[in-house]
Amino acid sequence: AVVSTQSTGKSALYGLVFFILAVMHLLYCPFFPKNRDNTYTLAPIFYWLSSFVTGITVVAEGQEHIEATDDGYILCPNHQSSLDTMCIARIWPHRCIILMKRSLLYVPFFGWAAYLSGHEFINRSSGGSSEVRDHMNEINDRIKGERLRVCIFPEGTRNRTEGKMLPFKKGGFHMAQQCQASILPVVISSVKPIYDSSKWIFNRGVIKVRILPPISTVGMDKDGVNSLVESVQTRMQEELDNLNKAA
């Protein structure tokens, strides 16, 4: 009972941090509407508050790869839980946005803040409609023209199993190929020893984040996307296994 009470309290505090961050965006972003660096400016505050209320420290390795190039790229982290937001905030690049499902736009405070921060919303239910294709082409143009960085979780949804990544979806990799932009893999160690909502676990601890060297797509055609997906997932799975063994 004590554990569940502590876990519930921490979860509530962590949720409160999300609310505070959303309010901060709503106060700050109207002065710089849809500026691609709004989240870059506020991400350190979110990380610090999250670390303070949860007792979790994120240790990042390979941060030199984040700004190794001034070009746009696809940031490609694995996805386990809401703690991923804290982990990504710890390493958030310049000129970076998240590609989100459109339903999140209508979440009070969060959706409004994300919109004002310049993040993009995709209507997944429309599939390959011309509207979605046109929107994706606009984002591709921004990756090339504005040197935009786009964060896409390749697993597509939270992976609640420990140690084994879900099969990667190809959307972000097609974007990279079409733009001839690099993939920047980001591997987040298992959070299960620290956080497991199904077991009412929310402990203090350390989460490791390892940023791998960028993977170029220059010269790649669409026929190379399948092998790109496979090689990136294999590389990230190897690093996840290494991080979890060292924990």
Secondary structure, 3 states (H helix, E strand, C coil): CHHHHHHHHHHHHHHHHHHHHHHHHHHHHHHCCCCCCHHHHHHHHHHHHHHHHHCEEEEEECHHHCCCCCCCEEEEECCCCCHHHHHHHHCCCCCEEEEEEHHHHHCCCHHHHHHHCCCEEECHHHCCCHHHHHHHHHHHHHHHHCCCEEECCCCCCCCCCCCCCCCCCCHHHHHHHHHCCEEEEEEECCCCCCEEHHHCEECCEEEEEEECCCECCCCCCHHHHHHHHHHHHHHHHHHHHHHHHHC
